[in-house]
Amino acid sequence: MFSRCFKNFFGILIATITLLSAQEAKRPMTVDDALDMVQVSNPQISPDGKWVLYSRSELKWKDNKRESRFFMMPAAGGEGFQFLSGENDSAPAWSPDGMSVAFIANRERAAAGAESGGRQVHLIRTNGGEAVKLTDHKDGLNSFRWAEDGKSIFFIANELKSQDQKNAEKAGDDVIAVDEGPNGQGRGQWNELWNFDLASKKERQIAKEKMIIGNYDPSPDGTKVAITYRTEDARNSGNLSELAVVDVATGAMTRLMDNKAPEGQPRWSPDGKLLGFTAAGITEWDLRNSKLWIMEVATRQIRLASGTFEGGISSYEWMPDQKSILFEGSNRAFRNIFRLDVATGKATPVTNEKGVLNGGSYSRDFSLGVGTYSDPAAPGDIYVVDMKNGQKKQLTHANPQIAKLALARTELVTWKSKDGLEIEGILNLPADYKEGTKLPLMLNVHGGPAGAFAYGFSSNYHIYTGMGFASLSPNVRGSSGYSDALLRGNMRDIGGGDYQDLMTGVDMLIAKGIVDPDRMGIKGWSYGGILGGWTISQTNRFKAASLGAMVTDWASEYAMGFNHDVRLWYIGGTPWDNPTKYHEQSSYTHINNVRTPTILFHGENDTTDTVGQSMMFYVGLKDRNIPVKFLRFPREPHGFREPHHSRIRDMEEIAWMQKYILGIEWKPPVRPEDLKKEKPPTG
């Protein structure tokens, strides 16, 4: 009896020690943890449903980049293996028979270390062997699509420059005529549509028009190609994208739409008589969630197929029986796969995940799908989905180290804004949060304006909760994925109701006793920087702000960056016919009210929100002796690409928040790779 009791006691003691050790071993997430995470994406399932091809991206810190390779693994589960070896291999696509994979590469240049024929389509057998180059298009190509019979490939390439033109540009005669021909803010080229026959190894140009081609889809019988295109590349001419069909034999192009609404994602029905496409509307560029439309090509009759579905529709595929369409849909903060009844417009969830599921690749019989899934506690991984019951099975475990980190406690919260509108947001609290404890707050503002915070994995949330912050990410009016009414909620009112949505969310957390009103910060990028800048011009309740890629003065930005949505929706008109609104809705107009210590970030190659906007805000604060710091990042566009820049940005932001919210002089840690460089040689 004593022996049995002792053994039981000893077992309980060991289990308790093990549990406590596991809990103690968990540490807060850091910026370097986030940078070091492996990213898996773009999964594609083979036609027979047996194999999954996907991209795996890893940080190469020394080279200041991320390196991607394509892997393959059994759809039933098992070990993945590297399938393509080239660092610059891209866009792999299964052949219709599943025996081969085509992809784009410039392997000649990689081998020779010099200029060659550019990016070409290569082919590799799935049962082994070396990749062979298929196309040899002069100067390379941009993208490709398989014909359904697998006998040819359609591809898009840039219009060739003459040797005289190349020589002139090399000599310095490289002036850009802005918004003329294929040019936008920078130099552009017209696109061409080609077909490559695998048997004869010959290519043939199809369409001859001067155009910029967006999406394209060959018909099931290979006789036509549906395209979306523009005849100019001006930076604000996206609404002029139209839908057309090109005859493969003759090259004749038939325009199907003529409106001021951009169409996208043309997809032929299995019988080739119907054409699906996505658009917010079919007359004007409406501020609405993307809808799915179907056109009867012979009669040009169009109907709204997605019915009353609330939320945004992204990728979609026709089912073989043509009675249903599978699509990815955003529904509030979640994303799932839905089945659409073509006749009734009724959308039924196939999956019902409380997270973000990005699918879009299905086996030939549509019994299986594959996609990436993440939720607040799980970084993105590849999953296979049983399309009959919606059950998912995890294939990859790209970041097992996440189990050692103390992740945030995450929940969805709702509150009533000042005018009674219900707003939803994502609340993150420290892993060890004790009820009744008042925390410093980090208020996040998303990009867009028609963006949204999704209920997926975000390193940023875990980093800030690991430092003891509460984190609130509101989907204010103007956010996509909810109702069209919410999406249109900040029309002609940017900085009005959306600002109130932020502040009422903050007040809700204060009232609940979660947030300390004297220790709050605000941060955002793009529209997040715009609304964040506006917020600190309207209130001094925040102790610190981090604003990235902002616009502070709408009138001066009108000619410099992207302005179509501002002119159509958020302010209305132009600075000369609506000067009062352009002036009043600019945070720069109210900069004399700002007292908040602010750090600013901007990429020098940003053509969406130009770098001078942050410079204006910086000077306005500096001249008034408000604590401010401005970091300009060479080479970076609107979204950063270089890992070293991303680390500097995030570390500088944390140091700023620690200093002005918590009163801590925080020093960024040195990465292990950089620490080795600093150590003097020994021996």
NUNU-392681 format. One record per residue (C-alpha): residue number from 1; residue in one letter; x, y, z. Coordinates in steps of 0.2 Angstrom, whole numbers. Each point is the difference from the previous one (the first is absolute). Layout:
% NUNU-392681
(NUM, "A", (X, Y, Z))
...
This chain:
% NUNU-392681
(1, "M", (0, 0, 0))
(2, "F", (14, 12, 5))
(3, "S", (9, -4, -16))
(4, "R", (-15, 3, -11))
(5, "C", (-4, 17, 9))
(6, "F", (19, 5, -2))
(7, "K", (0, -4, -18))
(8, "N", (-17, 10, -3))
(9, "F", (7, 15, 10))
(10, "F", (17, -1, -10))
(11, "G", (-10, -1, -16))
(12, "I", (-10, 15, 4))
(13, "L", (15, 10, 6))
(14, "I", (9, -4, -16))
(15, "A", (-15, 5, -11))
(16, "T", (-2, 16, 10))
(17, "I", (19, 4, -2))
(18, "T", (-1, -4, -19))
(19, "L", (-15, 11, -2))
(20, "L", (7, 15, 10))
(21, "S", (17, -2, -10))
(22, "A", (-10, 1, -16))
(23, "Q", (-9, 15, 5))
(24, "E", (16, 9, 7))
(25, "A", (9, -4, -16))
(26, "K", (-12, 10, -11))
(27, "R", (6, 18, -3))
(28, "P", (-7, 15, -9))
(29, "M", (1, 1, -18))
(30, "T", (13, 12, -8))
(31, "V", (2, 9, -16))
(32, "D", (14, -12, -5))
(33, "D", (-12, -15, 4))
(34, "A", (-11, 8, -13))
(35, "L", (13, 3, -13))
(36, "D", (7, -18, 2))
(37, "M", (-17, -8, -3))
(38, "V", (-2, -12, -15))
(39, "Q", (-14, 5, -12))
(40, "V", (-9, -13, -10))
(41, "S", (-12, 6, -14))
(42, "N", (-7, -3, -17))
(43, "P", (-5, -18, 2))
(44, "Q", (-6, -10, -15))
(45, "I", (-8, -17, 0))
(46, "S", (4, -12, -14))
(47, "P", (-15, -4, -12))
(48, "D", (-2, -18, 8))
(49, "G", (1, 7, 17))
(50, "K", (15, -9, 6))
(51, "W", (14, 13, 1))
(52, "V", (1, 18, 6))
(53, "L", (13, 12, -7))
(54, "Y", (3, 16, 11))
(55, "S", (13, 14, 3))
(56, "R", (11, 0, 15))
(57, "S", (9, 17, 4))
(58, "E", (14, 2, 12))
(59, "L", (9, 16, 6))
(60, "K", (18, 2, -6))
(61, "W", (6, 13, 12))
(62, "K", (17, 2, -7))
(63, "D", (-6, 3, -18))
(64, "N", (-14, 11, 6))
(65, "K", (-14, -9, -8))
(66, "R", (-12, -15, 1))
(67, "E", (3, -15, -10))
(68, "S", (-14, -11, -7))
(69, "R", (1, -18, -6))
(70, "F", (-14, -11, -6))
(71, "F", (-4, -16, 9))
(72, "M", (-11, -15, -2))
(73, "M", (-9, -12, 12))
(74, "P", (-13, -13, 0))
(75, "A", (-18, 7, 2))
(76, "A", (-3, -14, 12))
(77, "G", (14, 6, 11))
(78, "G", (18, -4, 2))
(79, "E", (17, 8, -3))
(80, "G", (2, 14, -12))
(81, "F", (15, 1, -12))
(82, "Q", (8, 14, -10))
(83, "F", (-7, -2, -18))
(84, "L", (8, 15, -9))
(85, "S", (17, 6, 4))
(86, "G", (2, 17, -8))
(87, "E", (-1, 15, 11))
(88, "N", (-9, 10, -13))
(89, "D", (-12, -13, -6))
(90, "S", (-18, 6, 1))
(91, "A", (-18, -3, -5))
(92, "P", (-1, -19, 0))
(93, "A", (-16, -8, -8))
(94, "W", (-5, -18, -2))
(95, "S", (-2, -6, -17))
(96, "P", (-19, -6, -3))
(97, "D", (6, -18, 0))
(98, "G", (10, 2, 16))
(99, "M", (15, -8, -7))
(100, "S", (10, 16, -1))
(101, "V", (2, 18, 8))
(102, "A", (4, 15, -10))
(103, "F", (8, 15, 8))
(104, "I", (9, 16, -5))
(105, "A", (19, 2, 3))
(106, "N", (15, 9, -8))
(107, "R", (12, -15, 3))
(108, "E", (12, 5, -14))
(109, "R", (4, 16, 8))
(110, "A", (2, -8, 17))
(111, "A", (12, -12, -8))
(112, "A", (10, 12, -11))
(113, "G", (-1, 15, 12))
(114, "A", (-4, 11, -15))
(115, "E", (-15, 6, -10))
(116, "S", (-9, -13, -9))
(117, "G", (-17, -3, -7))
(118, "G", (-10, 6, 15))
(119, "R", (-13, -10, 10))
(120, "Q", (-7, -15, -10))
(121, "V", (-12, -14, 3))
(122, "H", (9, -16, 6))
(123, "L", (-7, -18, 2))
(124, "I", (4, -13, 12))
(125, "R", (-7, -18, 1))
(126, "T", (-8, -4, 17))
(127, "N", (8, -17, 1))
(128, "G", (18, 7, -1))
(129, "G", (13, 7, -12))
(130, "E", (6, 17, -5))
(131, "A", (-10, 15, -5))
(132, "V", (0, 4, -18))
(133, "K", (-3, 17, -8))
(134, "L", (-15, 1, -10))
(135, "T", (-2, 18, -6))
(136, "D", (14, 11, -8))
(137, "H", (-9, 16, -1))
(138, "K", (11, 15, -4))
(139, "D", (3, 10, 16))
(140, "G", (-11, -12, 10))
(141, "L", (-18, 0, 6))
(142, "N", (-11, 5, 15))
(143, "S", (-12, -14, 3))
(144, "F", (-8, -16, -7))
(145, "R", (-16, -11, 0))
(146, "W", (-2, -18, -5))
(147, "A", (-13, -4, -14))
(148, "E", (-12, -12, 7))
(149, "D", (6, -14, -12))
(150, "G", (18, 2, 6))
(151, "K", (6, 2, -18))
(152, "S", (4, 18, 0))
(153, "I", (4, 15, 12))
(154, "F", (-7, 17, -1))
(155, "F", (12, 14, 7))
(156, "I", (1, 19, 2))
(157, "A", (16, 9, -5))
(158, "N", (5, 18, -2))
(159, "E", (1, 8, -17))
(160, "L", (18, -1, -6))
(161, "K", (10, 15, -1))
(162, "S", (10, 3, -15))
(163, "Q", (19, 0, 1))
(164, "D", (1, 18, -5))
(165, "Q", (-12, 4, 15))
(166, "K", (11, -10, 12))
(167, "N", (16, 8, -6))
(168, "A", (-8, 17, 2))
(169, "E", (-6, -3, 18))
(170, "K", (17, -7, 4))
(171, "A", (8, 16, -7))
(172, "G", (-11, 11, 12))
(173, "D", (-15, 3, -12))
(174, "D", (-12, -7, 13))
(175, "V", (-12, 14, 3))
(176, "I", (-17, -7, 6))
(177, "A", (-16, 8, -7))
(178, "V", (-11, -1, 16))
(179, "D", (-18, -8, -3))
(180, "E", (4, -2, -19))
(181, "G", (-1, -16, -9))
(182, "P", (4, -15, 11))
(183, "N", (8, 12, 13))
(184, "G", (-7, 5, 17))
(185, "Q", (11, 8, 13))
(186, "G", (14, -10, -6))
(187, "R", (5, -8, -16))
(188, "G", (-12, -14, -7))
(189, "Q", (-2, -12, -14))
(190, "W", (-15, -6, -10))
(191, "N", (-4, -19, 3))
(192, "E", (-2, -13, -13))
(193, "L", (-10, -16, 0))
(194, "W", (9, -16, -7))
(195, "N", (-3, -18, -2))
(196, "F", (14, -14, 1))
(197, "D", (-3, -17, -8))
(198, "L", (9, -14, 10))
(199, "A", (1, -12, -15))
(200, "S", (8, 12, -13))
(201, "K", (9, 11, 13))
(202, "K", (-7, 15, -10))
(203, "E", (-7, 16, 7))
(204, "R", (-13, 11, -8))
(205, "Q", (-6, 18, 5))
(206, "I", (-19, 0, 1))
(207, "A", (-6, 18, 5))
(208, "K", (7, 15, -9))
(209, "E", (-8, 14, 9))
(210, "K", (10, 13, 11))
(211, "M", (-5, -5, 18))
(212, "I", (4, -4, 17))
(213, "I", (-7, -17, 4))
(214, "G", (-6, -4, 18))
(215, "N", (-8, -17, 3))
(216, "Y", (-3, -13, -14))
(217, "D", (-7, -18, -2))
(218, "P", (0, -11, -15))
(219, "S", (-17, -8, -5))
(220, "P", (-2, -19, 3))
(221, "D", (1, -4, -18))
(222, "G", (15, 12, -2))
(223, "T", (-8, 10, -14))
(224, "K", (-2, 16, 10))
(225, "V", (9, 10, 14))
(226, "A", (-10, 11, 12))
(227, "I", (11, 15, 6))
(228, "T", (-2, 16, 10))
(229, "Y", (10, 14, -7))
(230, "R", (3, 19, -1))
(231, "T", (6, 11, -15))
(232, "E", (9, 12, 12))
(233, "D", (10, -3, 15))
(234, "A", (-3, 17, 9))
(235, "R", (1, -2, 19))
(236, "N", (-18, 3, 3))
(237, "S", (-8, -9, -15))
(238, "G", (-3, -16, 9))
(239, "N", (-19, 3, -3))
(240, "L", (3, -1, -19))
(241, "S", (4, -19, 1))
(242, "E", (-11, -9, -12))
(243, "L", (-5, -18, -4))
(244, "A", (3, -7, -17))
(245, "V", (1, -17, -9))
(246, "V", (14, -3, -13))
(247, "D", (-2, -13, -14))
(248, "V", (16, -11, 1))
(249, "A", (-1, -4, -19))
(250, "T", (-2, 18, -7))
(251, "G", (6, 11, 15))
(252, "A", (-17, 10, -2))
(253, "M", (-5, 8, 16))
(254, "T", (-18, 2, 6))
(255, "R", (-3, 12, 14))
(256, "L", (-13, -6, 12))
(257, "M", (-1, 15, 12))
(258, "D", (1, 19, -3))
(259, "N", (-2, 9, 17))
(260, "K", (9, 9, 14))
(261, "A", (1, -16, 11))
(262, "P", (15, -11, 1))
(263, "E", (-3, -19, -3))
(264, "G", (12, -13, 6))
(265, "Q", (2, -19, 0))
(266, "P", (-9, -6, -15))
(267, "R", (-4, -19, 1))
(268, "W", (-8, -10, -14))
(269, "S", (-14, -13, 5))
(270, "P", (4, -18, -4))
(271, "D", (-11, 1, -16))
(272, "G", (8, 16, -6))
(273, "K", (-16, 9, -1))
(274, "L", (0, 11, 16))
(275, "L", (14, 11, 6))
(276, "G", (2, 4, 19))
(277, "F", (9, 16, 6))
(278, "T", (1, 10, 15))
(279, "A", (-4, 19, 2))
(280, "A", (-8, 11, 13))
(281, "G", (-12, 6, -13))
(282, "I", (-3, 0, -19))
(283, "T", (-3, 18, -3))
(284, "E", (11, 11, 11))
(285, "W", (15, -4, 12))
(286, "D", (-11, -2, 15))
(287, "L", (6, 0, 18))
(288, "R", (-6, -18, 3))
(289, "N", (7, -17, 5))
(290, "S", (5, -10, -16))
(291, "K", (-15, -10, -7))
(292, "L", (-1, -15, -12))
(293, "W", (-8, 3, -17))
(294, "I", (-5, -12, -14))
(295, "M", (-1, 5, -19))
(296, "E", (-8, -10, -13))
(297, "V", (13, 3, -13))
(298, "A", (-11, -2, -16))
(299, "T", (-13, 12, 6))
(300, "R", (10, 11, 12))
(301, "Q", (-13, -2, 13))
(302, "I", (7, 3, 18))
(303, "R", (-7, -4, 17))
(304, "L", (7, 1, 17))
(305, "A", (4, -18, 6))
(306, "S", (5, 3, 18))
(307, "G", (-17, 6, 5))
(308, "T", (-1, 7, 18))
(309, "F", (17, -7, 6))
(310, "E", (7, 13, 12))
(311, "G", (19, 1, -1))
(312, "G", (14, 0, -13))
(313, "I", (2, -13, -13))
(314, "S", (18, -4, -6))
(315, "S", (5, -16, -10))
(316, "Y", (-13, -11, -7))
(317, "E", (-2, -16, -11))
(318, "W", (-15, -8, -9))
(319, "M", (-5, -17, 5))
(320, "P", (0, -13, -14))
(321, "D", (-19, -1, 0))
(322, "Q", (-1, 19, -3))
(323, "K", (-14, 1, 13))
(324, "S", (12, 6, 14))
(325, "I", (15, 11, 2))
(326, "L", (12, -1, 15))
(327, "F", (7, 16, 6))
(328, "E", (11, 8, 14))
(329, "G", (-10, 12, 10))
(330, "S", (3, 12, 14))
(331, "N", (-14, 1, 12))
(332, "R", (4, 13, 14))
(333, "A", (18, -4, 7))
(334, "F", (-1, -19, -6))
(335, "R", (4, -7, -18))
(336, "N", (-7, -17, -6))
(337, "I", (-5, -10, -15))
(338, "F", (-18, 2, -6))
(339, "R", (-10, -10, -13))
(340, "L", (-11, 12, -11))
(341, "D", (-16, -7, -8))
(342, "V", (1, 7, -17))
(343, "A", (-19, 0, -3))
(344, "T", (-6, 7, 17))
(345, "G", (16, 11, 5))
(346, "K", (-1, -9, 17))
(347, "A", (18, -1, 8))
(348, "T", (2, -15, 12))
(349, "P", (16, -1, 11))
(350, "V", (11, -15, -4))
(351, "T", (12, 4, 14))
(352, "N", (-5, 9, 16))
(353, "E", (17, 4, 8))
(354, "K", (3, 14, 13))
(355, "G", (15, 6, -9))
(356, "V", (7, 4, -18))
(357, "L", (-1, -14, -13))
(358, "N", (7, 4, -17))
(359, "G", (-4, -14, -12))
(360, "G", (-3, 1, -19))
(361, "S", (8, -16, -6))
(362, "Y", (-10, -16, -2))
(363, "S", (2, -18, -7))
(364, "R", (-8, -3, -17))
(365, "D", (-15, -8, 8))
(366, "F", (-1, 13, 14))
(367, "S", (0, -13, 14))
(368, "L", (15, 9, 8))
(369, "G", (6, 18, 1))
(370, "V", (16, 7, 7))
(371, "G", (4, 17, 8))
(372, "T", (9, 9, 14))
(373, "Y", (-8, 2, 17))
(374, "S", (4, 11, 15))
(375, "D", (-8, 6, 15))
(376, "P", (6, 11, 14))
(377, "A", (10, -14, 9))
(378, "A", (6, -9, -16))
(379, "P", (11, 7, -14))
(380, "G", (-5, -4, -18))
(381, "D", (2, -19, -5))
(382, "I", (-5, -10, -15))
(383, "Y", (-17, -10, 3))
(384, "V", (-9, -12, -11))
(385, "V", (-19, 2, 1))
(386, "D", (-13, -14, -3))
(387, "M", (-13, 9, -11))
(388, "K", (-14, -11, 5))
(389, "N", (0, 4, 19))
(390, "G", (12, 15, 1))
(391, "Q", (12, -9, 12))
(392, "K", (18, 6, -2))
(393, "K", (16, -10, 3))
(394, "Q", (17, 9, 4))
(395, "L", (14, -5, -12))
(396, "T", (14, 12, 5))
(397, "H", (7, 5, 17))
(398, "A", (11, 14, -6))
(399, "N", (3, 8, 17))
(400, "P", (1, -12, 14))
(401, "Q", (9, 12, 10))
(402, "I", (-16, 10, 3))
(403, "A", (-4, -12, 14))
(404, "K", (14, 8, 10))
(405, "L", (-7, 17, -1))
(406, "A", (-13, 8, 12))
(407, "L", (-13, 5, -12))
(408, "A", (-14, 13, 3))
(409, "R", (-18, -4, 6))
(410, "T", (-10, 5, -15))
(411, "E", (-19, 3, -2))
(412, "L", (-12, 10, -11))
(413, "V", (-9, 14, 9))
(414, "T", (-14, 12, -6))
(415, "W", (-5, 17, 6))
(416, "K", (-12, 14, -6))
(417, "S", (8, 15, -8))
(418, "K", (-6, 18, 4))
(419, "D", (-14, -1, -13))
(420, "G", (-6, -18, 6))
(421, "L", (9, -9, -14))
(422, "E", (7, -17, 6))
(423, "I", (18, -2, -3))
(424, "E", (10, -16, 2))
(425, "G", (19, -1, 5))
(426, "I", (13, -12, 5))
(427, "L", (6, 1, 18))
(428, "N", (16, -8, 6))
(429, "L", (6, -1, 18))
(430, "P", (16, -7, 8))
(431, "A", (0, -19, 2))
(432, "D", (1, 3, 19))
(433, "Y", (-13, 14, 1))
(434, "K", (-9, 1, 17))
(435, "E", (-18, 6, 0))
(436, "G", (-1, 18, 7))
(437, "T", (18, 5, -5))
(438, "K", (1, 16, -10))
(439, "L", (12, -1, -15))
(440, "P", (8, 12, -12))
(441, "L", (-8, 0, -16))
(442, "M", (6, -2, -18))
(443, "L", (-14, 6, -12))
(444, "N", (3, -7, -18))
(445, "V", (-8, 8, -15))
(446, "H", (-1, -11, -16))
(447, "G", (5, 5, -18))
(448, "G", (-12, 3, -14))
(449, "P", (-12, 9, 4))
(450, "A", (-9, -15, -7))
(451, "G", (12, -12, 10))
(452, "A", (-5, -10, 15))
(453, "F", (8, -9, 15))
(454, "A", (-2, -19, -3))
(455, "Y", (-1, -13, 14))
(456, "G", (17, -8, -5))
(457, "F", (17, -1, 7))
(458, "S", (9, 17, 2))
(459, "S", (17, 1, 8))
(460, "N", (-2, 18, 4))
(461, "Y", (-14, -4, 13))
(462, "H", (10, -12, 9))
(463, "I", (15, 11, 0))
(464, "Y", (-9, 14, 9))
(465, "T", (-10, -11, 12))
(466, "G", (17, -8, 4))
(467, "M", (5, 17, 6))
(468, "G", (-15, 2, 11))
(469, "F", (-12, 10, -12))
(470, "A", (-18, -3, -4))
(471, "S", (-2, 1, -19))
(472, "L", (-16, 5, -8))
(473, "S", (-3, -1, -19))
(474, "P", (-17, 7, -5))
(475, "N", (-8, -3, -17))
(476, "V", (-7, 18, -1))
(477, "R", (-13, 5, -13))
(478, "G", (8, -1, -17))
(479, "S", (7, -17, 3))
(480, "S", (-3, -14, -13))
(481, "G", (-7, -17, 4))
(482, "Y", (-15, 6, 9))
(483, "S", (-16, 8, -8))
(484, "D", (1, 12, -14))
(485, "A", (-8, 12, 11))
(486, "L", (15, -1, 12))
(487, "L", (12, 1, -14))
(488, "R", (-8, 16, -6))
(489, "G", (-1, 7, 17))
(490, "N", (14, 13, -1))
(491, "M", (-5, 6, -18))
(492, "R", (3, 19, 1))
(493, "D", (4, -2, 18))
(494, "I", (17, -6, 2))
(495, "G", (6, 5, 17))
(496, "G", (-18, 1, 6))
(497, "G", (-9, -15, 5))
(498, "D", (15, -11, -2))
(499, "Y", (9, 10, 13))
(500, "Q", (-14, -1, 12))
(501, "D", (0, -19, -3))
(502, "L", (18, 0, 6))
(503, "M", (-3, 10, 16))
(504, "T", (-16, -8, 5))
(505, "G", (9, -17, 0))
(506, "V", (14, 8, 11))
(507, "D", (-13, 6, 12))
(508, "M", (-8, -17, 0))
(509, "L", (16, -8, 6))
(510, "I", (3, 14, 13))
(511, "A", (-18, -3, 7))
(512, "K", (3, -18, 1))
(513, "G", (16, 3, 11))
(514, "I", (11, -7, -12))
(515, "V", (10, 15, -6))
(516, "D", (9, 14, 9))
(517, "P", (-6, 16, -9))
(518, "D", (17, 9, 5))
(519, "R", (10, -13, -10))
(520, "M", (-6, -2, -17))
(521, "G", (8, 0, -18))
(522, "I", (-6, 0, -18))
(523, "K", (8, -8, -15))
(524, "G", (-4, -3, -18))
(525, "W", (6, -1, -18))
(526, "S", (-7, 8, -16))
(527, "Y", (-18, 4, 4))
(528, "G", (5, -6, 18))
(529, "G", (13, 14, -1))
(530, "I", (-13, 12, -7))
(531, "L", (-14, -3, 13))
(532, "G", (14, -1, 13))
(533, "G", (6, 17, -4))
(534, "W", (-17, 7, -1))
(535, "T", (-4, -8, 17))
(536, "I", (15, 9, 9))
(537, "S", (-6, 16, -8))
(538, "Q", (-17, -2, 8))
(539, "T", (5, -6, 18))
(540, "N", (15, 0, 11))
(541, "R", (-5, -15, 9))
(542, "F", (14, -11, -7))
(543, "K", (18, 1, 7))
(544, "A", (8, -6, -16))
(545, "A", (-3, -3, -18))
(546, "S", (8, -10, -14))
(547, "L", (-6, 5, -18))
(548, "G", (6, -9, -16))
(549, "A", (-2, 5, -18))
(550, "M", (-13, 13, 5))
(551, "V", (-9, 14, -10))
(552, "T", (-1, 16, 10))
(553, "D", (-6, 13, -13))
(554, "W", (-12, -6, -13))
(555, "A", (1, 14, -12))
(556, "S", (19, -2, -2))
(557, "E", (-1, -19, -2))
(558, "Y", (-14, 1, -13))
(559, "A", (13, 2, -14))
(560, "M", (14, -11, 8))
(561, "G", (-8, -16, 5))
(562, "F", (-15, -11, -3))
(563, "N", (-15, 11, 2))
(564, "H", (-15, -9, -9))
(565, "D", (-8, -6, 16))
(566, "V", (2, 17, 8))
(567, "R", (-8, 9, -15))
(568, "L", (-14, -13, -2))
(569, "W", (-4, -4, 18))
(570, "Y", (9, 6, 15))
(571, "I", (0, 19, -3))
(572, "G", (-8, 2, -16))
(573, "G", (5, 11, -15))
(574, "T", (17, 8, -3))
(575, "P", (10, 13, 11))
(576, "W", (-6, 14, -12))
(577, "D", (-19, -4, 0))
(578, "N", (-1, -6, 18))
(579, "P", (14, 10, 9))
(580, "T", (-9, 1, 17))
(581, "K", (-1, -18, 2))
(582, "Y", (18, -4, -6))
(583, "H", (6, 13, 13))
(584, "E", (-11, -5, 15))
(585, "Q", (3, -19, -2))
(586, "S", (19, 2, 0))
(587, "S", (9, -3, 16))
(588, "Y", (13, 13, -5))
(589, "T", (-14, 13, 1))
(590, "H", (-1, -4, 19))
(591, "I", (18, -4, 4))
(592, "N", (1, 15, 12))
(593, "N", (-11, -11, 12))
(594, "V", (12, -15, 0))
(595, "R", (9, -3, 16))
(596, "T", (3, -18, -2))
(597, "P", (19, -6, -2))
(598, "T", (0, -8, -17))
(599, "I", (12, -11, -10))
(600, "L", (-3, 0, -19))
(601, "F", (6, -13, -12))
(602, "H", (-1, 1, -19))
(603, "G", (8, -9, -15))
(604, "E", (8, 11, -12))
(605, "N", (-7, -9, -16))
(606, "D", (-18, 0, 7))
(607, "T", (-11, 6, -15))
(608, "T", (-16, -4, 9))
(609, "D", (2, 13, 15))
(610, "T", (16, 10, -5))
(611, "V", (14, 3, 12))
(612, "G", (-2, 19, 1))
(613, "Q", (-16, -3, 10))
(614, "S", (9, -6, 15))
(615, "M", (13, 13, -2))
(616, "M", (-14, 14, 1))
(617, "F", (-6, -8, 16))
(618, "Y", (18, -2, 7))
(619, "V", (4, 19, -3))
(620, "G", (-17, 5, 7))
(621, "L", (4, -9, 16))
(622, "K", (18, 4, 1))
(623, "D", (-2, 19, -3))
(624, "R", (-13, 0, 15))
(625, "N", (13, -10, 11))
(626, "I", (-11, -16, 1))
(627, "P", (10, -15, 2))
(628, "V", (1, -8, -17))
(629, "K", (12, -11, -10))
(630, "F", (-1, -4, -18))
(631, "L", (8, -15, -8))
(632, "R", (1, -1, -19))
(633, "F", (4, -17, -8))
(634, "P", (9, 0, -17))
(635, "R", (-6, -12, -14))
(636, "E", (-16, -4, 10))
(637, "P", (-17, 1, -8))
(638, "H", (-17, 1, 9))
(639, "G", (3, -17, 8))
(640, "F", (17, -3, 6))
(641, "R", (10, -14, -8))
(642, "E", (17, 0, 8))
(643, "P", (1, -10, 17))
(644, "H", (13, 12, 7))
(645, "H", (-11, 15, -3))
(646, "S", (-15, -10, 8))
(647, "R", (10, -3, 16))
(648, "I", (6, 18, 2))
(649, "R", (-17, 6, -3))
(650, "D", (-8, -12, 14))
(651, "M", (14, 3, 12))
(652, "E", (0, 19, -1))
(653, "E", (-19, -1, 2))
(654, "I", (1, -10, 16))
(655, "A", (14, 11, 7))
(656, "W", (-11, 15, -3))
(657, "M", (-15, -8, 8))
(658, "Q", (10, -6, 15))
(659, "K", (7, 17, 3))
(660, "Y", (-16, 11, -2))
(661, "I", (-13, -12, 7))
(662, "L", (10, -9, 13))
(663, "G", (14, 11, 4))
(664, "I", (13, -13, -4))
(665, "E", (16, 3, -10))
(666, "W", (0, -16, -10))
(667, "K", (14, -6, -11))
(668, "P", (-3, -12, -14))
(669, "P", (9, -16, 2))
(670, "V", (13, -5, -13))
(671, "R", (-4, -15, -11))
(672, "P", (12, -15, 3))
(673, "E", (7, 1, -18))
(674, "D", (5, 18, 3))
(675, "L", (6, -3, 18))
(676, "K", (13, -12, -8))
(677, "K", (6, 14, -11))
(678, "E", (3, 11, 15))
(679, "K", (11, -13, 9))
(680, "P", (19, 3, -3))
(681, "P", (9, -16, -6))
(682, "T", (8, -11, 13))
(683, "G", (16, -10, 0))
